[in-house]
């Protein structure tokens, strides 16, 4: 079953390759959606895919890239249109 999650990630998540890390892992898992930096130094993301793949992607980003440090992930299930790929938004 396909699910869509909206996330706000805080911690040391900007300037450490977090968006690239997220995109690479999303593509590896076949999860669609997007990720972008917020002005307040947090990162916002939407993940869409099978429940197990989305959960695995959230698990991976919680660990983050080598120089990142995730302090908190706010997560909500949302209704959204169909995403065809995963992109970094600016």
Residue pairs with C-beta under 8 A, 6 or more apart in sequence:
1 50
1 51
2 48
2 49
2 50
2 51
3 48
3 49
3 50
3 51
3 54
3 77
4 33
4 46
4 47
4 48
4 77
4 78
4 79
4 80
5 46
5 47
5 48
5 54
5 58
5 75
5 76
5 77
5 78
6 44
6 45
6 46
6 75
6 76
6 77
6 78
7 44
7 45
7 46
7 47
7 58
7 61
7 73
7 74
7 75
7 76
8 38
8 42
8 43
8 44
8 73
8 74
9 18
9 42
9 43
9 44
9 45
9 61
9 70
9 72
9 73
9 74
10 41
10 42
10 43
10 70
10 71
10 72
10 73
10 74
11 64
11 68
11 69
11 70
11 71
11 72
12 67
12 68
12 69
12 71
13 41
13 42
13 43
13 64
13 68
13 69
13 70
14 37
14 41
14 42
14 43
16 64
16 65
16 66
16 67
16 68
17 65
17 66
17 67
17 68
18 35
18 43
18 61
18 64
18 65
18 68
19 35
19 36
19 37
19 43
19 88
20 65
20 88
21 61
21 64
21 65
21 68
22 35
22 43
22 45
22 57
22 61
23 35
23 86
23 87
23 88
25 57
25 60
25 61
26 32
26 33
26 35
26 47
26 57
26 86
27 86
29 49
29 53
29 56
29 57
30 49
30 50
30 53
31 47
31 48
31 49
31 53
31 54
31 57
31 86
32 47
32 48
32 49
32 83
32 84
32 85
32 86
33 45
33 46
33 47
33 48
33 49
33 83
33 86
34 45
34 46
34 83
34 86
34 87
34 88
34 89
35 43
35 44
35 45
35 86
35 87
35 88
35 89
36 43
36 44
36 45
36 88
36 89
36 90
37 43
37 44
37 90
38 44
45 61
46 78
46 80
46 83
47 54
47 57
47 58
48 54
48 80
48 82
48 83
49 57
58 73
58 75
61 70
61 73
62 70
62 73
63 70
64 70
